Amino acid sequence: MQLFGSAVILAGGRSTRMGFDKQLLQSGGRTITDELIAELKTCFSDVLISSSRPELYEGRDVRVVQDVFEGCGPLAGIHAALLQARSQWVFVTACDMPYLEPAYIDYMMGRLRDRLPADAYEVCATEREGRLEPFHAFYGRAALPLLENRLEQGLCSVTRFVREAKALIIPEGEAESFLPGWRAFLNLNTPEEYERYRRLTSGSGQGV
């Protein structure tokens, strides 16, 4: 199995604060998810979507995966993606995170390559202002035993999982030159955040 090649967009959230399914968020006339798919395809040969609505992705060159552990949020989506991955490491982002930073993705892959064997770590994530950023991150198949143990216990916090895993944490000072404005970690949780994003990007979609 190759070291890198798979990426997943987590798109199974309940979207309670947004008020509608965040898989329908739009930018420039198409969904943010479609924008992410297109950009991920330039970096990864295998793009997965973690979603309970596979009909939204008919005709797209992606694989839709569904949770084994239902009701456990993004951590269950990461688990499902790792089970179906075609590479040892999976890049993880979410459908409400509109920005990718390919240069930083490449840098993270390089840092992991420097620390072979591939199972030396289970996660590669970034720390900023003393807080872990669990998305725009890599998760390894070596993490599956710990993931399943936590999910079986109903422990669903992604950040807590990263803190318990064997994690390669990239500090803020090392990451900042790759991450203008830290926009890679922006996520759109509320209508107000979505409208602000649309104004900044001149997006024209209504999202519903």
BAFI-3210 file (N, C-alpha, C; in Angstrom, 3 decimals, decimal comma, padded with zeros to 6 digits):
// residues 208
n [1|2|3|4|5|6|7|8|9|10|11|12|13|14|15|16|17|18|19|20|21|22|23|24|25|26|27|28|29|30|31|32|33|34|35|36|37|38|39|40|41|42|43|44|45|46|47|48|49|50|51|52|53|54|55|56|57|58|59|60|61|62|63|64|65|66|67|68|69|70|71|72|73|74|75|76|77|78|79|80|81|82|83|84|85|86|87|88|89|90|91|92|93|94|95|96|97|98|99|100|101|102|103|104|105|106|107|108|109|110|111|112|113|114|115|116|117|118|119|120|121|122|123|124|125|126|127|128|129|130|131|132|133|134|135|136|137|138|139|140|141|142|143|144|145|146|147|148|149|150|151|152|153|154|155|156|157|158|159|160|161|162|163|164|165|166|167|168|169|170|171|172|173|174|175|176|177|178|179|180|181|182|183|184|185|186|187|188|189|190|191|192|193|194|195|196|197|198|199|200|201|202|203|204|205|206|207|208]
n.u [000,854|000,538|002,156|000,963|-002,039|-004,787|-007,567|-009,998|-013,163|-014,983|-018,361|-020,635|-021,933|-024,349|-025,137|-026,487|-026,197|-025,858|-028,253|-029,028|-028,089|-024,659|-023,291|-024,345|-023,393|-022,254|-019,981|-019,158|-021,060|-021,006|-020,921|-019,042|-017,983|-017,696|-015,745|-013,642|-013,277|-012,307|-009,890|-008,534|-008,156|-005,961|-003,893|-004,225|-004,887|-007,098|-010,123|-012,308|-015,629|-017,121|-020,226|-023,760|-025,417|-025,245|-026,371|-025,921|-023,522|-023,484|-022,213|-019,841|-016,301|-015,602|-015,383|-017,907|-018,134|-019,537|-020,420|-019,303|-019,590|-022,243|-023,507|-021,316|-020,021|-017,423|-015,147|-015,930|-016,266|-013,624|-012,612|-014,113|-013,117|-010,405|-010,649|-011,391|-009,387|-006,886|-004,292|-001,625|-001,728|-004,190|-005,429|-007,314|-010,100|-012,912|-016,331|-017,129|-014,901|-013,418|-010,892|-007,888|-004,416|-002,128|000,734|001,341|000,205|001,935|004,249|003,631|003,415|006,066|007,313|006,277|007,298|009,955|009,992|009,891|009,491|006,202|004,273|005,191|003,981|000,562|-001,035|-000,814|-000,778|-001,520|-000,460|-001,761|-001,646|-001,654|-003,617|-004,869|-005,256|-007,386|-008,195|-007,536|-005,366|-003,393|-004,210|-003,287|-003,433|-002,445|-003,620|-006,053|-006,657|-006,659|-008,559|-010,897|-011,147|-011,707|-014,084|-015,808|-016,169|-017,692|-016,405|-015,983|-014,570|-012,552|-010,274|-009,440|-008,804|-006,577|-004,762|-004,302|-003,223|-000,303|001,194|002,462|003,114|002,977|004,455|003,253|005,099|006,579|004,740|003,509|004,484|003,488|000,808|-001,178|-002,770|-003,895|-005,995|-006,574|-007,677|-010,122|-013,508|-016,941|-019,551|-021,931|-024,767|-023,960|-021,150|-020,929|-022,089|-020,244|-017,974|-018,866|-019,124|-016,445|-015,341|-016,836|-018,853|-021,762|-023,701|-026,641|-026,856|-029,018]
n.v [-001,200|002,209|005,172|007,762|009,138|008,987|011,060|012,635|014,218|015,373|015,193|014,759|016,041|017,411|020,045|021,920|024,542|026,014|025,700|024,524|021,813|021,543|020,488|021,699|024,247|027,035|028,411|030,788|029,799|027,023|024,112|024,291|021,846|020,615|022,324|021,704|018,984|019,169|020,547|018,851|016,700|017,445|016,876|014,340|010,954|009,540|010,371|010,670|010,907|011,456|010,786|010,701|010,967|009,799|010,273|012,888|012,946|011,599|010,732|012,018|011,762|010,308|008,458|007,466|007,141|005,604|005,898|003,482|003,542|004,984|008,249|009,337|011,506|013,562|011,995|009,374|009,515|009,864|007,394|005,674|006,481|005,758|002,995|002,468|003,490|003,844|004,224|004,517|006,784|009,305|012,325|014,754|016,819|019,124|019,697|022,239|023,769|025,902|026,424|025,153|024,426|023,654|023,729|023,466|021,007|019,402|019,883|018,739|016,047|015,605|015,890|013,663|011,607|011,819|010,556|007,781|004,341|004,067|003,734|005,029|007,246|008,232|010,341|013,504|016,782|020,288|022,784|025,699|028,745|027,397|025,520|022,569|021,809|019,803|019,198|019,640|017,979|014,967|011,508|008,287|004,811|003,265|004,262|003,041|000,911|002,356|004,306|002,735|001,661|003,978|004,867|002,724|003,059|005,256|007,673|010,547|012,829|014,550|016,146|015,323|012,700|013,099|014,129|011,881|010,089|008,811|011,418|013,551|016,708|019,778|022,764|026,159|028,196|026,888|026,253|028,593|030,054|028,754|029,148|031,463|033,914|031,904|030,658|028,082|026,753|027,815|027,424|027,156|027,739|029,045|030,978|033,659|033,533|032,252|034,146|036,207|034,991|034,632|037,287|038,118|036,535|037,081|035,295|033,847|032,003|030,679|028,619|027,079]
n.w [000,000|-000,861|000,505|000,614|-000,854|-000,548|000,350|002,437|002,616|005,208|005,605|007,056|009,128|011,515|011,198|012,805|013,816|011,493|010,132|007,773|005,601|005,541|003,427|001,255|001,126|-000,741|-003,196|-005,456|-007,289|-007,271|-005,119|-002,057|-001,387|-003,913|-004,954|-003,211|-003,817|-006,471|-006,056|-004,292|-005,959|-007,427|-005,791|-004,702|-005,570|-004,858|-003,729|-001,076|000,275|003,312|004,112|004,740|002,667|-000,116|-002,612|-003,313|-004,590|-006,930|-010,088|-009,739|-009,483|-007,031|-003,949|-001,776|001,674|004,566|008,045|010,391|013,104|014,132|014,870|016,118|015,135|013,564|014,198|013,754|011,020|010,164|010,952|009,254|006,777|006,973|007,072|004,452|002,917|000,342|000,822|003,243|004,779|005,323|004,172|005,871|005,686|005,855|004,828|005,429|005,455|003,575|002,453|001,118|001,536|-000,544|-000,547|002,129|002,674|001,165|002,631|005,126|004,358|003,640|006,134|007,435|005,835|006,521|008,900|008,866|010,046|008,465|010,437|012,649|013,639|014,333|013,714|012,088|012,838|013,402|015,727|017,140|018,788|021,199|020,801|019,359|015,905|014,468|011,884|008,310|008,235|008,722|009,029|010,083|009,059|011,057|013,281|013,634|015,620|018,113|017,500|017,125|019,685|021,186|019,967|020,428|023,114|023,128|023,047|021,506|020,785|018,547|018,966|021,521|020,896|019,178|021,006|022,549|020,809|018,991|017,939|015,436|015,912|014,434|015,168|015,677|014,863|012,943|011,021|010,124|007,900|005,714|005,785|005,077|006,914|008,365|007,136|006,309|008,415|008,809|009,526|008,622|010,532|011,189|009,924|009,827|009,688|007,254|005,483|005,779|004,702|002,050|001,237|001,319|-000,662|-002,850|-003,427|-004,935|-004,411|-002,800|-000,986|-000,167]
ca.u [000,000|001,331|002,182|-000,050|-002,873|-006,205|-008,017|-011,435|-013,927|-016,020|-019,575|-021,757|-022,375|-025,777|-025,325|-027,562|-026,021|-026,013|-029,672|-029,248|-026,992|-023,461|-022,856|-024,918|-022,725|-021,790|-018,970|-019,019|-022,011|-021,035|-020,747|-017,690|-017,522|-017,210|-014,467|-012,636|-013,004|-011,463|-008,544|-007,896|-007,775|-004,640|-002,904|-004,489|-005,525|-008,285|-010,858|-013,485|-016,562|-017,821|-021,556|-024,919|-026,236|-024,449|-027,015|-025,383|-022,226|-023,621|-021,568|-018,545|-015,248|-015,250|-015,993|-018,639|-018,040|-020,494|-019,902|-019,558|-020,055|-023,166|-023,742|-020,057|-019,485|-016,273|-014,207|-016,430|-015,975|-012,199|-012,495|-014,643|-012,193|-009,197|-010,979|-011,540|-008,291|-005,968|-002,939|-001,422|-002,125|-005,347|-005,596|-008,680|-010,662|-014,357|-017,090|-017,322|-013,575|-013,303|-009,539|-006,793|-003,087|-001,343|002,138|001,436|-000,055|003,198|005,200|003,256|003,803|007,510|007,648|005,953|008,275|011,214|009,852|009,565|008,418|004,944|003,448|005,839|002,961|-000,822|-001,658|000,023|-001,665|-000,878|-000,844|-001,773|-002,096|-001,868|-004,783|-004,675|-006,134|-007,494|-008,499|-006,412|-004,399|-003,264|-004,442|-002,718|-004,144|-001,953|-004,489|-007,341|-006,972|-007,018|-009,830|-012,006|-011,280|-012,386|-015,454|-016,582|-016,474|-018,505|-015,553|-016,076|-013,847|-011,402|-009,119|-008,981|-008,155|-005,258|-003,878|-003,991|-002,540|001,093|000,960|003,483|002,478|003,771|004,185|002,814|006,211|007,027|003,660|002,877|004,884|002,699|-000,620|-001,525|-003,971|-004,408|-007,314|-006,807|-008,427|-011,428|-014,700|-018,169|-020,507|-023,172|-025,115|-023,175|-019,818|-021,092|-022,296|-018,967|-017,130|-019,370|-018,770|-015,004|-014,972|-017,807|-019,669|-023,127|-024,658|-027,521|-026,631|-030,214]
ca.v [000,000|003,428|005,980|008,818|008,983|009,157|012,220|012,568|015,399|015,005|015,911|014,084|016,731|017,737|021,425|022,531|025,989|026,630|025,710|023,666|020,873|022,256|019,961|022,556|025,547|027,331|029,431|031,048|029,078|025,590|023,858|024,266|020,463|020,397|023,040|020,923|017,771|019,528|020,897|017,649|015,833|017,843|016,405|012,967|010,149|008,878|011,315|010,088|011,792|010,819|011,397|009,814|011,317|009,492|010,754|014,208|012,817|010,777|011,289|012,600|010,754|010,181|007,326|007,881|006,179|005,867|005,563|002,221|003,974|006,082|009,175|009,706|012,715|013,514|010,917|008,188|009,715|009,576|005,935|005,069|006,775|004,946|001,619|002,353|004,198|003,121|004,596|004,388|008,057|009,971|013,745|014,966|018,151|019,077|020,406|023,632|024,383|026,174|026,681|024,185|024,984|022,544|023,770|022,939|019,570|018,799|019,973|017,727|014,745|015,515|015,661|012,274|010,758|011,890|009,806|006,383|003,693|004,792|003,631|005,689|008,176|007,928|011,599|014,693|017,931|021,572|023,472|027,154|029,442|026,405|024,696|021,656|021,912|018,387|019,045|019,991|017,146|013,598|010,408|007,060|003,567|002,761|004,793|002,340|000,258|003,359|004,899|001,822|001,587|005,187|004,916|001,701|003,609|006,453|008,860|011,014|014,078|014,412|016,769|014,435|011,560|013,513|014,263|010,553|009,313|009,128|012,502|014,494|018,019|020,835|023,978|027,363|028,892|026,109|026,157|029,852|030,561|028,050|029,303|032,892|034,224|030,672|030,419|026,643|026,241|028,470|026,611|027,946|027,067|029,797|031,795|034,885|033,200|031,936|035,391|036,924|034,314|034,936|038,676|038,191|035,813|037,456|034,140|034,204|030,945|030,885|027,542|026,265]
ca.w [000,000|-000,947|001,725|000,472|-002,043|-000,208|001,126|002,731|003,030|006,175|005,201|007,686|010,339|011,638|010,721|013,587|013,931|010,180|009,808|006,612|005,396|005,099|002,137|000,229|001,111|-002,088|-003,475|-006,890|-008,125|-007,026|-003,700|-001,514|-001,481|-005,282|-005,063|-002,496|-004,602|-007,605|-005,599|-003,743|-007,073|-007,907|-004,812|-004,297|-006,612|-004,301|-002,883|-000,441|000,980|004,425|004,042|004,764|001,505|-001,313|-003,834|-003,646|-005,258|-008,129|-011,263|-009,400|-009,382|-005,618|-003,249|-000,578|002,765|005,633|009,361|011,084|014,429|013,874|015,961|016,765|014,540|012,652|014,505|013,053|009,602|009,983|011,060|008,022|005,689|007,139|006,697|002,995|002,256|-000,537|001,232|004,686|005,386|004,710|004,480|006,356|005,787|006,060|003,795|005,829|005,495|002,136|001,964|001,209|001,294|-001,103|-000,138|003,497|002,552|000,737|003,736|006,113|003,820|003,755|007,550|007,753|005,139|007,262|010,139|008,594|009,270|008,324|011,635|013,778|014,136|013,966|013,310|011,894|012,956|013,679|016,959|016,978|019,992|022,249|020,481|018,238|014,733|014,095|010,461|007,439|008,953|008,237|009,964|009,545|009,335|012,338|014,336|013,685|016,900|019,125|017,075|017,405|021,133|021,669|019,458|021,151|024,430|022,947|023,189|020,120|020,563|017,662|019,603|022,582|020,247|018,706|022,172|023,071|019,768|018,684|016,987|015,013|016,007|013,825|015,951|014,972|014,227|011,790|010,033|009,746|006,582|004,695|006,073|005,129|007,667|008,988|006,553|006,148|009,564|008,876|009,254|008,560|011,410|011,367|008,758|009,831|009,170|005,830|004,751|005,789|003,717|000,709|000,907|001,087|-001,876|-003,880|-003,766|-005,318|-004,110|-001,659|-000,022|000,012]
c.u [000,886|001,199|001,081|-000,849|-004,341|-006,428|-009,507|-011,965|-015,020|-017,262|-020,815|-022,312|-023,851|-026,116|-026,388|-027,421|-026,197|-027,482|-030,023|-027,988|-025,773|-022,853|-023,355|-024,336|-022,115|-020,749|-018,873|-019,892|-021,945|-020,687|-019,273|-017,132|-016,998|-015,887|-013,352|-012,264|-012,027|-010,035|-007,817|-007,422|-006,411|-003,535|-003,021|-005,222|-006,856|-008,968|-012,134|-014,336|-017,208|-019,180|-022,632|-025,853|-025,460|-025,062|-026,479|-024,129|-022,277|-022,976|-020,236|-017,530|-014,722|-015,881|-016,663|-018,544|-019,008|-019,994|-020,253|-020,135|-020,947|-023,323|-022,488|-019,332|-018,264|-015,296|-014,632|-016,191|-014,511|-011,969|-012,955|-013,700|-010,936|-009,462|-010,980|-010,356|-007,448|-004,513|-002,847|-001,825|-003,275|-005,349|-007,062|-009,010|-012,176|-015,062|-017,368|-015,993|-013,159|-011,886|-008,621|-005,485|-002,178|000,116|002,306|001,128|001,225|004,214|004,905|003,636|005,313|007,960|007,364|006,928|009,602|011,195|009,342|010,109|007,094|004,094|004,119|004,896|001,590|-001,548|-000,556|-000,910|-000,860|-001,363|-000,728|-002,373|-002,460|-003,029|-004,456|-005,692|-006,282|-007,855|-007,465|-005,191|-004,367|-003,513|-003,961|-003,531|-003,653|-002,812|-005,764|-007,617|-007,384|-008,350|-011,006|-012,235|-012,047|-013,843|-016,341|-016,975|-017,356|-017,735|-015,325|-015,320|-012,625|-010,148|-008,569|-008,274|-006,741|-004,287|-003,466|-003,184|-001,048|001,056|002,227|002,806|003,426|003,456|003,882|003,950|006,724|006,005|003,276|003,267|004,100|001,210|-000,998|-002,839|-004,590|-005,753|-007,604|-007,668|-009,762|-012,530|-015,944|-019,253|-021,864|-023,509|-024,287|-021,770|-019,867|-021,256|-021,007|-018,013|-017,568|-019,042|-017,286|-014,603|-015,880|-018,610|-021,100|-024,147|-025,475|-027,404|-027,824|-031,054]
c.v [001,244|004,255|007,039|008,578|009,229|010,434|012,081|013,943|014,909|015,851|015,319|014,771|017,077|019,160|022,174|024,039|026,692|026,700|024,951|022,831|021,596|021,659|020,823|023,960|025,798|028,433|029,594|030,191|027,570|025,331|023,916|022,855|020,153|021,113|022,247|019,650|018,092|019,826|019,686|016,718|016,205|017,319|014,912|012,224|009,566|009,831|010,655|011,194|010,968|011,486|010,329|010,091|011,062|010,029|012,129|014,123|011,889|011,486|011,954|011,474|010,706|008,903|007,846|006,768|006,593|005,282|004,141|002,520|005,200|006,958|009,632|010,829|012,512|012,377|009,620|008,308|009,441|008,066|005,263|005,291|005,924|003,488|001,433|002,936|003,267|003,493|004,506|005,643|008,669|011,432|014,001|016,452|018,014|019,976|021,857|024,358|024,688|026,314|025,476|024,912|023,861|022,544|023,199|021,444|018,850|018,792|018,908|016,328|014,552|015,242|014,218|011,318|010,710|011,004|008,390|005,511|004,439|004,755|004,242|006,687|007,722|009,151|012,605|015,893|019,156|022,118|024,975|027,792|028,460|025,461|023,809|021,931|020,501|018,136|019,804|019,293|015,763|012,608|009,120|005,834|002,913|003,229|003,975|001,637|001,249|004,014|004,007|001,671|002,784|005,221|003,881|002,172|004,856|007,740|009,436|012,306|013,840|014,985|015,893|013,214|011,931|013,615|012,900|009,711|009,637|010,168|013,294|015,859|019,072|022,142|025,180|028,034|028,194|026,144|027,487|030,351|029,911|028,420|030,773|033,129|033,038|030,267|028,931|026,075|026,956|027,448|027,460|027,224|027,747|030,567|033,074|034,641|032,911|033,207|036,208|036,321|034,653|036,360|038,779|037,567|036,152|036,265|034,552|033,152|031,241|029,772|026,657|026,327]
c.w [000,000|000,321|001,723|-000,803|-001,778|000,605|001,349|003,098|003,972|005,910|005,859|008,909|010,328|011,240|011,510|013,686|012,595|009,778|008,540|006,419|004,827|003,831|000,986|000,230|-000,261|-002,123|-004,976|-007,770|-008,026|-005,563|-003,311|-001,597|-002,879|-005,513|-004,392|-003,256|-005,727|-007,159|-005,025|-004,849|-007,649|-006,997|-004,521|-005,402|-006,170|-003,331|-002,387|000,166|002,087|004,551|004,137|003,589|000,211|-002,599|-004,259|-004,519|-006,465|-009,317|-010,994|-009,190|-007,948|-005,078|-001,984|000,466|003,867|006,943|009,780|012,463|014,235|015,114|016,677|016,035|013,661|012,940|013,820|011,553|009,275|010,012|009,766|006,850|005,782|006,760|005,185|002,219|001,391|-000,257|002,752|005,439|004,598|005,143|004,798|006,371|005,902|005,059|004,162|005,997|004,058|001,593|002,168|000,924|000,784|-000,673|001,267|003,522|002,152|001,875|004,796|005,630|003,913|005,180|007,941|007,069|005,893|008,507|009,895|009,730|009,355|009,590|012,859|014,431|013,656|013,416|013,014|011,850|013,359|015,016|016,741|018,216|021,093|021,998|019,285|017,138|014,167|012,642|009,634|008,031|008,318|009,375|009,300|009,905|010,631|013,500|014,536|015,020|017,984|018,782|017,452|018,903|021,669|021,215|020,137|022,537|024,353|023,141|021,800|019,833|019,682|018,331|020,711|021,997|019,808|019,871|022,728|022,083|019,733|017,565|016,704|014,954|015,454|014,553|015,072|014,221|012,994|010,661|009,415|008,362|005,445|004,754|006,194|005,851|008,364|008,403|006,354|007,263|009,755|008,652|009,437|009,345|011,478|010,089|008,675|009,279|007,667|005,006|004,691|004,748|002,295|000,293|000,556|-000,241|-003,051|-004,347|-004,033|-004,966|-002,877|-000,616|000,214|-001,253]
res [m|q|l|f|g|s|a|v|i|l|a|g|g|r|s|t|r|m|g|f|d|k|q|l|l|q|s|g|g|r|t|i|t|d|e|l|i|a|e|l|k|t|c|f|s|d|v|l|i|s|s|s|r|p|e|l|y|e|g|r|d|v|r|v|v|q|d|v|f|e|g|c|g|p|l|a|g|i|h|a|a|l|l|q|a|r|s|q|w|v|f|v|t|a|c|d|m|p|y|l|e|p|a|y|i|d|y|m|m|g|r|l|r|d|r|l|p|a|d|a|y|e|v|c|a|t|e|r|e|g|r|l|e|p|f|h|a|f|y|g|r|a|a|l|p|l|l|e|n|r|l|e|q|g|l|c|s|v|t|r|f|v|r|e|a|k|a|l|i|i|p|e|g|e|a|e|s|f|l|p|g|w|r|a|f|l|n|l|n|t|p|e|e|y|e|r|y|r|r|l|t|s|g|s|g|q|g|v]
***
